[in-house]
Amino acid sequence: MTRLIDLTQTLDPANRAKLPPPLAGAAKVVAPAIEYFHPAEQKGRDEFCLYLGCRHEDLSDGEGWGAEVLTDMSSHCGTHVDAPLHSGSRSGGRQARTITDIALDELYRPGVVVDVRPWARPAQEITIEMLDAALAAGGRRINEGDAVLIRTGQERYTMTDPEFYMQPGMSRASTLHLVNQGATILGTDAVAWDLPFGVMARRFRETGDKSVLWDGHKAIVEKEAFIVQQMTNLGALPLCGFMVGFFPIKLAGCSAAPARVVAFVD
């Protein structure tokens, strides 16, 4: 019997208010603003009557319909799939693909959990050595076409915890280490794939080295893969032996889309 395990965060507009003030402008990547039309309330009744040409007293059960209007929402909202276009206009030596260029069978892949929690530290790089140690501990290697899910432990924090924004991050070297072994999907339970923006900005100021800026994502310019961020519930998965479906909303020509990510575990 197959168990379905939801790896997707809920898009809850209440989370927008939980962002610290310096990040308030990023609310659109946390959740959309939602206007609710409840069937038993005024808005639901009004909209029903507007479209069907009736009055409130004509409603057989006194109710209209339920509906919602979503606004102020990024294509990178919540648990989402990054198409190669997010990293640059070219990927793997060709024009970078958008979310609607990706076939469904590319988004249903064998999953491998790489649990780096024993080694990863807040706001520090997840190194190649950490990845290899985690793979060795799990007794599994990466095969061509695998979806590699990095378990950093960040999902234990909420948006009101300062630690939530200090995730261990992947670098160019560690990202390429996975895709060169055959991984085509790269997932994480952290808010971002790379190190925190502030950490990268400080490294750039101190060294003048442009290569430290968003280098985990920029690795996809060299070799194509799809990055999936803000996953949850990785602790409910075995380390291997399962399939994962990463099914994004079909947004024409976009660099990403929110997705329902589900593991299929026998």
Buried (B, 14 or more C-beta within 10 A) or exposed (E): EEEEBBBBBEBEBEBBEBBEEEBEEBBBBBBBEBEEBBBEEEBBBEBBBEEEEBEEEEBEEEBBEBBEEEEEBBBBBBBBBBBBBBBBEBBBEEEBBBBBEBEEEBBBBBBBBBBBBEBBEBBBBBBBEBBEBBBEBBEBEBEEEBBBBBBBBBBEBEBEEEEBBBBBBBBBEBBBBBBEBBBBBBBBBBBBBBBBBEBBEBBBEEEEEEEBBBBBBBBBBBBBBBBBBBBBBBEEBBBBEBBBBBBBBEBEEBBBBBBEBBBBBE
